[in-house]
Amino acid sequence: MNKSRILVPTNFTNETEIAFEQSVLFSLKTGVDIVLFHVIPSLKMINNNSSNIDNIQEKLSVLSDKFFKETGKKAQTRIEVGKVLQQILLLEKEVKPSYIFLGSDVSRKEISSLTLNLVNSVNCPIVIFVKNYNRKGCEKIVLPLDLTKETKQKIDHTIKLAKIYNSEVHIVSATSFTDELELSKLRKQLVYVQSVFEKLNIHTKISLLKTSNDIEIMANAINDYADDINADLTVIMTRQETKIQKFFVGSMADKLIRKSKIPILCISPKQ
């Protein structure tokens, strides 16, 4: 069986440093290998500065050495040339990672666009680490649920991570329902999902967040809840299925990703 690996793209910014630090911790807890890589947009950039590639390799080596000191293993380092999105997708196809750990400043329009395109295209789960997030580990996980989408994949991934980090899971739903029958159905679902976690000795809390019927307001309510409890991760399904069997980043996922102040685990739906 192939060894599990994490892909960690880096451009040596604060966000990608955060993603790398988290990948080191994850490796310590699980034993997974790390593939650390940098993408140079064009050969012309290398040709214009012959020392550029050496500088990049030196920076990658420094990070790899740091990984070795903490885990006793060497990270695989690579330098790729081409469009960033295409190179990440090619590496995902080659490496078949368990996760991609991505540092991304989603407040910047061009980076936000690249991030959402990546989320829309990858097959493996991707964890987005945002600007200024500086906590290590994953003590609290927020798991948003509703009545209309498949929840099993989100639950399975959340269980896995909660076991690794000994996390507390907050099962939440943002709803505009006022009808007591609909609210009762939603509460029953939350309690049922809570029972799944409790049977596995994963501590949970459930919360019903009443909002207006507006996607952005609902997303803000979930992000605000995560901030209020000092959560370390929000777990979301990122794509919805259209009538022609194609997937796209759903509007709720889009709002959650763009405005979250904590890492987001994005899970692609499996057909």
Phi, psi and omega in degrees: 000137181294143177292138177292142181222156173243133172270130179232097174289143177221140168238018173068024174271172179301319182295317181286334173294320178298315179300319179295314179302318179292326178292326177297314179298317180298320178295320178300323183276335188238341182084007181291154176272160180240133171250109184256126185214157178233141180251125172265124187301328182205155176296331180301323179296325178288315183296328180287342180214096187297335181272353185301313183293327177294321178296319179295316180297323178296317179296319177296321180295322178299315179293320179297320178296321178296318177299318180297317181298327183270335186238343185081008179236157176263135172281142173284130179244143181217150172240123180246155180237129179144191178291136188303310182300314182297320182292322177295318180293322177295319179292322177299318180295322181285312188276330184053061185285159173287323180213157162250127174258112187243122170272127186212131174269086186288356175285343178267127190304313185291325179286321177301317179297316178298316181299314181293324175296322178293313178303324181287344189248333185285158177260333182270162176298147180229130178256122181261119177258124190263168181301137174073002173283124187228014177271149176257152178087194184205076184285326183228131179242134175260126180241097179283136179229158169214183185272351192253342185248153175299131184249347188301317181296319178297318181296314181300315180293322180293319176301314181302312182289322179298323178292320181295316187259359185055049187275156167266132184253127177256110181268116188231156173218129174263123186219152175253006182300137171243341178291127185297328179294315179294318178297322179296317178299319181293317178298319180298321178295316179299317180294321178297313179297321177301319180296327177299315180290317183297326177297337179262013179062034174257119183290137183224161168223148178240145180215137175252116184258109182275124182224179172278168183278069182219125186303315183294320179294321178295316178298317178298322180297319179292315178297319179296319178299315179300320178295318184297325182264006183057047179292159181249350183197140169243134184254123182225152165273131191262344185233149174246155184262134178264176181293340181260020172064030172252155181251150177213157178294120181292157184295324177295314178300318179304311182294319180297316182294314185294330188247359182290143176257001179233166179301148179238126172267117182257120182248128177279139178291141177259132183286000000 
